[in-house]
Amino acid sequence: MLMMSRDKDEALCRVRYQLRLHFLHVRLYGRIRKCVALVSLVLGSTALYGAFKNNVAAVGLSGIIVAVLSISDIVMDWSDRAARHGVWRRRMADLLVRSHKLDTAAIDRELSQIEGEIDDEFESLRVPAMNDVNDANSR
């Protein structure tokens, strides 16, 4: 098997990709959490009860929606997921800052160690993250 060698710029591109990917995760989870909270507050508001009091189906539906959103927030734990990705993003940023002192092998070792801890990722965020990095690197 022929191994192709990589240069330091390619290793740093991988770090920048991970940095952007985790930034996108933090932003996504934060937005999901805000939407869940907003919908729960609005539909659970007593002000809406006055508007819906004559429509039993609307009151029941809003109660079901609030219950489902509350359960999904507890089960999915959006805030914790955002916090974990924030930690991984900071670790990638730290690696990027220290990279001028490191050779390619050291960068790859540290990056592999951090990537080994990552257990929560939306596949659909990979392509936008890579496109952002390629745009920033004029590729």
Summary of the structure (lengths in Angstrom):
residues: 139
radius of gyration: 21.5
end to end distance: 28.2
largest distance: 73.6
contacts: 348
relative contact order: 0.18
helix: 82%
strand: 0%
